[in-house]
């Protein structure tokens, strides 16, 4: 019975650490919009005269710190 209790405590502890780790957190997203261009390369307009845009949600990745790889001679 004690071994079952200890094993459950170990599993619960590792799960708690994994969920609080920022490496496993969901990445931030931002909205990126790009103007649509017609055949001539000019911005396309909608019915109101505003430029048409394609918008997408993009994940923002954080750069990890590291050491520079040495160059080969």
Secondary structure, DSSP 8 states (H G I E B T S, - for coil): -HHHHHHHHHHHHHHHHHHH-GGGS--EEEEEEEE-B-TTSSB-B-TTS-B-EEEEEEEE-------------
